[in-house]
Amino acid sequence: MKQQPPTPSRPTSGTVLRYTAFSADPAGGNPAGVVLDATGLDDAAMLATAAEVGYSETAFITGRRSPRDLTVRYFSPKAEVPFCGHATVATAIALAERLGPGDFVFSTAAGTVPVTVTADDSGALRATLTSVEPHVALAPRGTVIEALAALRWAATDLDPALPARIAYAGARHLVLAAATRARLADLAYDFDRLADLMRSADLTTLQLVWRESATVFHVRDPFPVGGVVEDPATGAAAAALGAYVRELGLVAAPATLTLHQGHDMGRPGLLTVSLREDDPRVRVSGTGVVIS
């Protein structure tokens, strides 16, 4: 028998739900706060809520044009960010649990982000977001030098086949490729120095990557400007990496990339990045579940 979608219920203003994104295990992926009704919260209250939750980001639905056409804002414990991929996935799955799978439209500070939620035969939900139009630029030499110093990496720790770039797909990320998996695994950086650099260069995270194969990457994302050492699974950076891979001609669209993140933190997650021939935007998908 086909299961009927649940009856929508109006959330209580300011109530925080907790979901993890890019994992079907509550102990994996990246946890996010989700506030399905933030109409009664001002900027200060949203920032205070995000700080109290303590996750790398909390998403707040601040307006509705329809139950599936929403305005969403994202706050880290330290500041508002224009876009957050894992909190988008978490929010879409929370909505789908209440409204049923299907299409949603999120209006964000970065632009319009369509999200589609599907259910498999077991009922498990998967969300796929479509980024705003991305772009990739050369990374200033001084930014790369300072980033390496803050990371305590040497220039020889980088993979020369994957040059440093600033990649954007809703938020700005400095992409640095490690030459070895061991280099990526050993992350012990200067928190304050890297935070200062990221603020001056308008970076949301560093997207540190190691390429296992043409379409498989291991990634880590320091996030000191958000008040956390590392983001366990970063959808916005995954979208930016998809743009980077296409810009450098590392793959030909259509293509699907697999990103492993969070393993070095004990919160493994899996992100799928899809590139299409006829669309410059990047699609990022993953599972998500409520954290009990």
C-alpha positions as CSV (number, residue, x, y, z in Angstrom):
1,M,0.0,0.0,0.0
2,K,1.3,3.4,-0.9
3,Q,2.1,5.4,2.2
4,Q,0.3,8.8,2.5
5,P,2.4,11.9,3.3
6,P,2.0,13.0,6.9
7,T,-0.4,15.8,7.7
8,P,1.5,19.1,8.0
9,S,1.8,20.6,11.5
10,R,2.7,24.1,12.3
11,P,6.0,24.2,14.3
12,T,6.3,26.2,17.4
13,S,8.2,29.5,16.8
14,G,11.9,29.1,17.8
15,T,11.8,25.3,18.4
16,V,15.1,23.8,17.5
17,L,15.2,20.4,15.9
18,R,18.5,18.5,15.5
19,Y,19.4,16.5,12.4
20,T,22.5,15.1,10.9
21,A,23.2,15.4,7.2
22,F,25.2,13.2,4.8
23,S,24.7,10.1,6.9
24,A,21.9,7.7,7.8
25,D,23.5,7.3,11.3
26,P,22.8,10.0,13.9
27,A,26.5,9.6,15.0
28,G,27.8,10.3,11.6
29,G,27.7,13.2,9.1
30,N,27.3,16.8,10.2
31,P,24.8,17.8,12.8
32,A,22.7,20.9,12.1
33,G,20.1,22.8,14.1
34,V,16.8,23.3,12.2
35,V,14.2,25.9,13.2
36,L,11.1,25.4,11.0
37,D,9.5,28.6,12.3
38,A,11.8,31.5,13.0
39,T,9.3,34.3,12.3
40,G,9.4,35.4,15.9
41,L,13.2,35.6,16.0
42,D,15.4,38.7,15.2
43,D,19.0,38.5,14.1
44,A,20.4,38.6,17.6
45,A,18.0,35.8,18.7
46,M,19.0,33.6,15.8
47,L,22.7,34.1,16.5
48,A,22.2,33.3,20.2
49,T,20.2,30.2,19.3
50,A,23.0,29.0,17.0
51,A,25.6,29.6,19.6
52,E,23.5,27.7,22.2
53,V,23.0,24.8,19.8
54,G,26.7,24.7,19.2
55,Y,26.7,23.0,15.8
56,S,28.6,24.5,12.9
57,E,25.3,25.8,11.5
58,T,21.7,26.2,12.4
59,A,19.1,26.9,9.7
60,F,16.2,29.2,10.3
61,I,13.0,29.4,8.2
62,T,12.1,33.1,8.3
63,G,9.4,33.3,5.7
64,R,7.0,31.2,3.6
65,R,5.5,31.9,0.2
66,S,4.0,28.4,0.4
67,P,4.7,25.3,2.5
68,R,7.5,24.3,0.0
69,D,8.7,27.8,-1.0
70,L,10.7,29.2,1.9
71,T,13.2,31.8,3.0
72,V,16.1,30.3,4.9
73,R,18.9,31.9,6.8
74,Y,22.0,30.2,8.3
75,F,23.9,31.0,11.4
76,S,27.1,29.6,12.8
77,P,27.8,30.1,16.5
78,K,29.8,33.2,15.5
79,A,28.0,34.8,12.6
80,E,25.5,34.5,9.8
81,V,26.7,32.7,6.6
82,P,25.2,33.2,3.2
83,F,24.6,29.5,2.5
84,C,25.1,26.1,4.2
85,G,24.8,22.8,2.4
86,H,24.5,20.4,5.3
87,A,21.9,22.5,7.1
88,T,20.0,22.8,3.7
89,V,19.9,19.0,3.5
90,A,18.8,18.7,7.2
91,T,16.1,21.3,6.8
92,A,14.7,19.7,3.6
93,I,14.6,16.3,5.2
94,A,12.9,17.7,8.3
95,L,10.3,19.3,6.0
96,A,9.8,16.2,4.0
97,E,9.1,14.2,7.1
98,R,6.2,16.5,7.7
99,L,5.0,17.3,4.2
100,G,6.2,14.3,2.2
101,P,9.0,14.0,-0.3
102,G,9.1,16.3,-3.3
103,D,10.5,19.6,-4.4
104,F,11.3,22.6,-2.3
105,V,12.7,26.1,-3.0
106,F,14.9,27.8,-0.5
107,S,15.5,31.5,-0.9
108,T,18.9,32.2,0.7
109,A,21.3,35.1,1.0
110,A,23.3,33.5,-1.8
111,G,20.4,33.1,-4.1
112,T,17.7,30.5,-4.9
113,V,18.5,26.9,-4.1
114,P,16.1,24.2,-5.3
115,V,16.1,21.0,-3.2
116,T,14.5,17.7,-4.1
117,V,13.8,15.0,-1.4
118,T,13.2,11.4,-2.5
119,A,12.5,8.3,-0.5
120,D,13.8,4.8,-1.2
121,D,11.8,1.6,-0.7
122,S,12.6,1.5,3.0
123,G,11.4,5.1,3.4
124,A,14.9,6.6,4.0
125,L,15.1,10.2,2.7
126,R,17.7,11.7,0.5
127,A,18.0,15.4,-0.3
128,T,19.6,16.9,-3.4
129,L,20.3,20.6,-3.5
130,T,21.1,22.6,-6.7
131,S,23.7,25.3,-6.0
132,V,23.6,28.8,-7.3
133,E,25.8,29.4,-10.4
134,P,29.4,28.7,-9.3
135,H,32.6,30.4,-10.2
136,V,36.3,29.6,-9.7
137,A,39.2,32.1,-9.4
138,L,42.9,32.0,-8.9
139,A,43.9,32.0,-5.3
140,P,46.2,35.0,-4.4
141,R,49.7,33.8,-3.7
142,G,49.8,35.6,-0.3
143,T,46.6,33.9,0.7
144,V,48.0,30.5,-0.1
145,I,51.3,31.2,1.7
146,E,49.5,32.4,4.8
147,A,47.0,29.4,4.7
148,L,49.9,27.0,4.6
149,A,51.6,28.7,7.5
150,A,48.4,28.6,9.6
151,L,47.9,24.9,8.7
152,R,51.6,24.2,9.4
153,W,51.9,22.6,6.0
154,A,54.9,22.9,3.7
155,A,54.5,23.8,0.0
156,T,55.7,20.3,-0.7
157,D,52.7,18.9,1.1
158,L,50.5,20.1,-1.8
159,D,49.5,18.0,-4.9
160,P,51.0,20.0,-7.8
161,A,48.4,18.5,-10.2
162,L,45.6,20.2,-8.2
163,P,46.4,23.9,-7.9
164,A,45.0,26.2,-5.2
165,R,41.8,28.0,-6.2
166,I,39.0,30.1,-4.6
167,A,35.8,28.3,-5.5
168,Y,32.3,29.6,-4.9
169,A,28.9,27.8,-5.1
170,G,27.0,29.9,-2.5
171,A,30.0,30.6,-0.2
172,R,33.7,31.1,-0.8
173,H,36.2,28.3,-0.1
174,L,40.0,28.1,-0.6
175,V,40.7,24.7,-2.2
176,L,44.0,23.1,-1.2
177,A,44.9,19.6,-2.3
178,A,47.1,17.4,-0.1
179,A,49.7,15.3,-1.8
180,T,49.0,12.3,0.5
181,R,46.2,10.9,2.6
182,A,48.5,11.0,5.6
183,R,49.0,14.8,5.2
184,L,45.2,15.3,5.1
185,A,44.7,13.1,8.2
186,D,47.2,15.1,10.3
187,L,45.3,18.3,10.8
188,A,46.6,20.5,13.7
189,Y,46.4,24.1,12.7
190,D,46.7,27.6,14.3
191,F,43.0,28.4,15.0
192,D,43.4,32.1,15.5
193,R,45.8,32.7,12.6
194,L,43.6,30.8,10.2
195,A,40.5,32.6,11.4
196,D,42.1,35.9,10.8
197,L,43.2,35.0,7.3
198,M,39.7,33.7,6.5
199,R,38.0,36.8,7.7
200,S,40.4,39.0,5.6
201,A,40.0,36.9,2.5
202,D,36.2,36.4,3.0
203,L,36.4,32.6,3.2
204,T,33.8,30.4,4.7
205,T,35.9,27.2,5.0
206,L,39.1,25.8,3.6
207,Q,38.3,22.8,1.4
208,L,41.3,20.5,2.0
209,V,41.2,17.5,-0.4
210,W,43.1,14.4,-1.3
211,R,42.2,12.7,-4.6
212,E,41.9,9.0,-4.3
213,S,40.9,8.5,-7.9
214,A,39.5,10.6,-10.8
215,T,36.0,10.8,-9.1
216,V,36.7,10.0,-5.4
217,F,38.0,12.6,-2.9
218,H,38.6,12.7,0.8
219,V,37.9,16.1,2.2
220,R,38.3,18.1,5.4
221,D,37.0,21.6,6.2
222,P,38.5,23.8,8.9
223,F,35.9,26.4,10.0
224,P,37.5,28.6,12.7
225,V,35.5,31.7,11.5
226,G,32.4,29.8,12.5
227,G,33.7,29.1,16.0
228,V,34.4,25.4,15.4
229,V,37.6,23.6,14.6
230,E,36.3,21.5,11.7
231,D,33.1,20.9,9.8
232,P,32.3,17.2,9.6
233,A,30.5,17.3,6.2
234,T,30.3,20.4,4.2
235,G,27.7,20.6,1.4
236,A,28.6,24.2,0.2
237,A,32.2,23.3,0.0
238,A,31.3,20.1,-1.9
239,A,29.4,22.1,-4.5
240,A,32.4,24.5,-4.7
241,L,34.7,21.5,-5.3
242,G,32.4,20.2,-8.0
243,A,32.9,23.6,-9.7
244,Y,36.7,23.4,-9.2
245,V,36.9,19.9,-10.7
246,R,35.0,21.0,-13.8
247,E,36.9,24.3,-14.2
248,L,40.2,22.4,-14.1
249,G,39.0,19.8,-16.6
250,L,39.6,17.0,-14.2
251,V,36.4,15.3,-15.3
252,A,34.0,15.7,-18.2
253,A,30.4,16.3,-17.5
254,P,28.1,14.4,-17.0
255,A,30.0,13.1,-14.0
256,T,29.4,12.0,-10.4
257,L,31.9,12.6,-7.6
258,T,32.0,10.8,-4.3
259,L,33.3,12.8,-1.3
260,H,34.3,11.1,2.0
261,Q,34.3,13.5,4.9
262,G,34.3,13.2,8.7
263,H,36.2,9.9,9.0
264,D,39.2,11.6,10.7
265,M,36.8,13.1,13.2
266,G,34.9,9.9,14.0
267,R,31.8,11.2,12.2
268,P,31.9,9.6,8.7
269,G,29.8,11.1,6.0
270,L,29.2,10.6,2.3
271,L,28.5,13.4,-0.1
272,T,27.6,12.9,-3.8
273,V,28.3,15.7,-6.3
274,S,26.8,15.6,-9.7
275,L,27.8,17.7,-12.7
276,R,25.6,18.1,-15.8
277,E,26.5,19.0,-19.4
278,D,23.7,21.5,-19.8
279,D,23.8,23.3,-16.4
280,P,26.8,25.0,-14.8
281,R,25.2,24.6,-11.3
282,V,26.4,21.8,-9.1
283,R,24.1,19.2,-7.4
284,V,25.0,17.8,-3.9
285,S,23.0,15.0,-2.4
286,G,23.0,13.0,0.8
287,T,20.9,11.3,3.4
288,G,20.0,12.7,6.8
289,V,18.2,11.6,10.0
290,V,16.9,13.2,13.2
291,I,19.3,13.1,16.1
292,S,17.4,11.6,19.1
